[in-house]
């Protein structure tokens, strides 16, 4: 029983350490704060695991193992999502948590291909990853330069002040469903 408790404590500590390492690499302070909170929760669980009564029943142990596995999976998914968000084109939340006043604006964005905000997230595009060529936009999505069709360009002022693309894949290649240029500066 004691070895099982110490294994559980060790797994919580390892997950917390992984989360803290990921926190140090985050450029987005809000995500880093959430990772830190998740790491702190795992540290509390590790401490609690070291004080659990040694007389737990087999049924209780099974429930604790399931709970621990669920938390480890959640932490793993958070770390994987954050690793994806650190790619060349980082994820931009379609509804910017720092600017909730823009939520209805995001929901109203549409191109000739339809609504942009259909539940999928926009990707923020760095200035080096988009340009104009012969009167048309092009954008780098997942390392591949993509010509933006005219009907994918979102008309109107860009209230977010950053370039965004709503990508999809077709035949293994990225395409732009919606594209909103920024100021390139």
C-alpha positions as CSV (number, residue, x, y, z in Angstrom):
1,X,0.0,0.0,0.0
2,X,2.8,2.4,0.9
3,X,4.6,1.8,-2.4
4,X,1.3,2.6,-4.3
5,X,0.9,5.8,-2.4
6,X,4.5,6.9,-3.0
7,X,4.1,6.0,-6.7
8,X,1.0,8.2,-6.9
9,X,2.9,11.0,-5.1
10,X,5.8,10.6,-7.5
11,X,3.5,10.8,-10.6
12,X,1.9,14.0,-9.3
13,X,5.3,15.5,-8.7
14,X,6.5,14.5,-12.1
15,X,3.4,16.0,-13.8
16,X,3.8,19.2,-11.8
17,X,7.5,19.5,-12.8
18,X,6.5,19.0,-16.5
19,X,3.9,21.8,-16.2
20,X,6.3,24.1,-14.5
21,X,8.9,23.6,-17.2
22,X,6.3,24.4,-19.8
23,X,5.3,27.5,-17.9
24,X,8.9,28.8,-18.2
25,X,8.7,28.6,-22.1
26,X,5.3,30.3,-22.4
27,X,5.2,33.8,-24.0
28,X,1.5,34.1,-23.2
29,X,1.3,35.1,-19.5
30,X,-2.3,34.1,-19.2
31,X,-1.6,30.5,-20.4
32,X,1.6,30.5,-18.2
33,X,-0.6,31.5,-15.2
34,X,-3.1,28.7,-15.9
35,X,-0.2,26.1,-16.2
36,X,1.2,27.3,-12.9
37,X,-2.1,26.9,-11.2
38,X,-2.4,23.4,-12.7
39,X,1.1,22.6,-11.5
40,X,0.3,24.0,-8.0
41,X,-2.8,21.7,-7.9
42,X,-0.6,18.7,-8.7
43,X,1.8,19.7,-6.0
44,X,-1.1,19.8,-3.5
45,X,-2.3,16.4,-4.7
46,X,1.2,15.0,-4.2
47,X,1.3,16.3,-0.7
48,X,-2.1,14.9,0.0
49,X,-1.1,11.6,-1.5
50,X,1.8,11.4,1.0
51,X,-0.6,11.7,3.9
52,X,-3.3,9.3,2.8
53,X,-4.2,6.7,5.3
54,X,-2.5,3.4,4.6
55,X,-5.7,1.5,5.3
56,X,-7.5,2.4,2.1
57,X,-9.7,-0.3,0.6
58,X,-9.0,-1.7,-2.8
59,X,-12.1,0.0,-4.2
60,X,-10.9,3.4,-3.0
61,X,-7.5,2.8,-4.4
62,X,-9.0,2.0,-7.8
63,X,-10.9,5.3,-7.7
64,X,-7.8,7.3,-6.7
65,X,-5.8,5.7,-9.6
66,X,-8.6,6.6,-12.1
67,X,-8.7,10.2,-10.8
68,X,-4.9,10.5,-11.0
69,X,-4.8,9.1,-14.5
70,X,-7.5,11.6,-15.6
71,X,-5.5,14.5,-14.1
72,X,-2.3,13.3,-15.8
73,X,-4.2,13.1,-19.2
74,X,-5.6,16.6,-18.8
75,X,-2.1,17.9,-17.9
76,X,-0.6,16.1,-20.9
77,X,-3.3,17.6,-23.2
78,X,-2.7,21.1,-21.9
79,X,1.1,20.7,-22.5
80,X,0.5,19.4,-26.0
81,X,-1.9,22.2,-26.9
82,X,0.6,24.7,-25.6
83,X,3.4,23.2,-27.7
84,X,1.2,23.5,-30.8
85,X,0.4,27.2,-29.9
86,X,4.2,27.9,-29.9
87,X,4.5,27.1,-33.6
88,X,5.4,29.8,-36.2
89,X,1.8,30.8,-36.5
90,X,0.5,30.8,-32.9
91,X,-3.1,30.2,-32.0
92,X,-5.1,33.3,-31.4
93,X,-8.2,32.8,-29.5
94,X,-11.1,33.7,-31.7
95,X,-12.5,35.7,-28.8
96,X,-9.6,37.5,-27.2
97,X,-9.9,37.1,-23.4
98,X,-8.1,40.5,-22.9
99,X,-10.7,42.2,-25.1
100,X,-14.1,40.7,-24.4
101,X,-15.7,43.8,-26.0
102,X,-14.6,42.4,-29.4
103,X,-16.5,39.1,-29.0
104,X,-19.5,40.2,-31.1
105,X,-17.2,41.6,-33.7
106,X,-15.3,38.3,-34.0
107,X,-18.6,36.4,-34.3
108,X,-19.7,38.7,-37.2
109,X,-16.6,38.3,-39.3
110,X,-17.3,36.7,-42.7
111,X,-15.6,36.3,-46.0
112,X,-17.0,35.3,-49.4
113,X,-16.6,31.7,-48.1
114,X,-19.0,32.2,-45.1
115,X,-18.6,33.0,-41.4
116,X,-15.1,32.9,-40.1
117,X,-15.9,32.2,-36.5
118,X,-17.5,28.8,-36.8
119,X,-16.0,27.4,-33.6
120,X,-12.6,26.9,-35.0
121,X,-9.9,29.2,-33.9
122,X,-8.1,31.8,-35.9
123,X,-4.4,31.6,-36.1
124,X,-2.4,34.7,-35.5
125,X,0.1,35.4,-38.3
126,X,3.4,37.1,-37.7
127,X,4.4,39.8,-40.2
128,X,7.1,37.6,-41.6
129,X,4.5,35.0,-42.5
130,X,2.2,36.9,-44.8
131,X,2.7,39.3,-47.7
132,X,1.2,40.5,-51.0
133,X,2.3,39.2,-54.3
134,X,0.9,40.5,-57.6
135,X,-2.1,42.1,-55.9
136,X,-3.0,39.0,-53.9
137,X,-2.3,38.0,-50.3
138,X,-0.4,34.9,-49.4
139,X,0.2,33.5,-46.0
140,X,2.4,30.8,-44.5
141,X,0.3,28.1,-42.7
142,X,2.1,25.2,-41.0
143,X,5.3,26.1,-43.0
144,X,3.6,26.1,-46.4
145,X,3.0,29.3,-48.4
146,X,-0.7,29.5,-49.4
147,X,-2.3,31.9,-51.9
148,X,-5.3,33.5,-50.3
149,X,-8.3,33.5,-52.6
150,X,-10.0,36.9,-53.1
151,X,-13.2,35.6,-51.6
152,X,-11.4,34.5,-48.4
153,X,-10.3,38.0,-47.6
154,X,-12.4,39.6,-44.8
155,X,-13.5,43.2,-45.7
156,X,-13.7,46.0,-43.2
157,X,-11.5,47.4,-40.5
158,X,-9.4,45.0,-38.5
159,X,-10.3,45.9,-34.9
160,X,-7.9,43.2,-33.5
161,X,-4.9,45.0,-35.1
162,X,-3.2,41.7,-36.0
163,X,-3.2,39.5,-39.0
164,X,-5.4,36.4,-38.7
165,X,-6.1,33.4,-40.9
166,X,-8.8,30.7,-40.4
167,X,-7.2,27.6,-42.0
168,X,-8.5,24.3,-43.1
169,X,-6.9,21.3,-44.9
170,X,-7.7,20.0,-48.3
171,X,-5.9,17.0,-49.8
172,X,-3.2,17.3,-47.1
173,X,-2.5,21.0,-47.8
174,X,-3.5,24.0,-45.8
175,X,-6.0,26.5,-47.3
176,X,-7.4,29.8,-46.1
177,X,-11.1,29.9,-45.4
178,X,-10.8,33.5,-44.0
179,X,-7.9,35.9,-44.0
180,X,-7.8,39.3,-42.3
181,X,-4.6,41.4,-43.0
182,X,-3.0,43.4,-40.2
183,X,-0.9,46.5,-40.5
184,X,2.5,44.9,-41.3
185,X,4.4,47.1,-39.0
